Amino acid sequence: MFMGWDGRLKVINNSTKPIYAGYSESFPDTSIILFNDSNLLPDKQGSGSNIVYIHKLGSWDVYFKKKDAEFKLFVFIFDANVIEAKKWEEIVGSNLYLKRYEFSYEELKKINWQINYP
């Protein structure tokens, strides 16, 4: 049984601006209701890196197996300057995200758990 952090899901930032990324398990609601295992804010792009790792405590495989077959994972991309300058309530209330993706388990496996932004 997998008990650590699963860091397979990642966003490759192909833009020139730093980003944050997070996932929502609010399907079928497409609003920003982020969930992550360490805090309530999205994960930040690493310093000197163009990758944002979206970690899951436990296994992404087990996570998806507990969901309905129609379940989609929503991944939100945020401008780092917005996250660092505004209150989370304002970001959520005004939908201040750059991009929202939705993926099934099979779709994530097909892209090898790697999301290219933009």
C-alpha positions in Angstrom: 0.0 0.0 0.0 1.3 3.4 -1.0 1.7 5.7 2.1 3.9 8.6 0.9 3.3 11.5 -1.4 2.5 10.9 -5.0 4.1 13.6 -7.1 3.4 12.3 -10.6 0.9 15.1 -11.4 2.8 18.2 -12.6 2.3 21.3 -14.6 5.0 22.4 -17.0 5.0 26.2 -17.2 5.8 27.2 -20.7 5.0 30.8 -20.1 7.4 33.5 -18.8 5.4 34.2 -15.6 5.6 32.2 -12.4 2.5 30.2 -11.5 0.7 28.3 -8.8 -1.5 25.2 -9.5 -4.0 23.3 -7.5 -6.7 20.7 -7.9 -10.4 20.6 -7.1 -12.5 17.6 -6.3 -15.8 19.4 -6.6 -16.9 17.6 -9.7 -19.4 18.3 -11.3 -19.1 21.8 -9.8 -16.5 23.7 -11.8 -15.9 26.5 -9.3 -12.6 26.9 -7.4 -12.8 24.7 -4.4 -9.2 23.6 -4.0 -8.1 20.7 -2.1 -4.6 19.7 -1.2 -3.1 17.6 1.5 -0.9 20.2 3.1 -2.8 23.5 3.1 -5.7 25.3 1.5 -3.6 27.2 -1.1 -2.3 26.0 -4.4 1.2 24.7 -4.9 3.9 27.1 -6.2 6.3 26.7 -9.1 9.7 25.8 -7.7 12.4 28.5 -7.7 14.6 28.2 -10.8 12.2 25.6 -12.2 9.3 25.7 -14.6 7.4 22.8 -12.9 4.7 22.8 -10.4 4.2 19.5 -8.6 0.7 18.8 -7.4 1.3 16.3 -4.6 -1.3 13.8 -3.3 -0.9 12.2 0.1 -1.3 8.5 -0.9 -1.7 7.4 -4.4 -3.4 9.2 -7.3 -4.5 5.7 -8.5 -6.2 4.9 -5.2 -7.8 8.4 -5.2 -9.4 7.9 -8.6 -10.5 4.3 -7.8 -12.6 5.7 -5.0 -14.4 8.1 -7.4 -17.3 7.5 -9.8 -16.3 6.5 -13.4 -17.5 9.9 -14.7 -15.3 11.9 -12.1 -13.1 14.6 -13.5 -10.2 16.2 -11.6 -10.1 20.0 -12.1 -6.7 21.6 -12.2 -6.5 25.4 -11.8 -3.5 27.6 -12.9 -3.0 30.9 -11.1 -0.7 33.9 -11.7 1.8 33.9 -8.9 1.5 37.7 -8.5 -2.2 37.4 -8.0 -1.9 34.6 -5.4 0.7 36.6 -3.5 -1.1 40.0 -3.7 -4.8 39.2 -3.1 -6.8 37.4 -0.5 -7.9 33.9 -1.3 -11.6 34.8 -0.9 -11.2 37.5 -3.6 -9.4 35.1 -5.9 -12.1 32.5 -5.5 -15.0 35.0 -5.6 -13.8 36.6 -8.8 -12.5 33.4 -10.4 -9.0 34.9 -10.8 -7.4 31.9 -12.4 -5.5 31.8 -15.7 -6.7 28.4 -16.9 -8.9 25.5 -15.7 -8.3 22.0 -17.0 -10.4 18.9 -16.4 -9.1 15.3 -16.6 -10.4 11.8 -16.1 -8.0 9.2 -14.7 -7.5 7.7 -18.2 -6.7 11.2 -19.7 -4.1 11.8 -17.0 -2.5 8.5 -17.7 -2.5 9.2 -21.4 -0.5 12.4 -20.9 1.8 10.7 -18.4 0.4 13.0 -15.6 2.0 16.0 -17.2 0.0 19.1 -18.0 1.5 21.7 -20.3 0.6 25.3 -19.6 -0.4 27.3 -21.6 
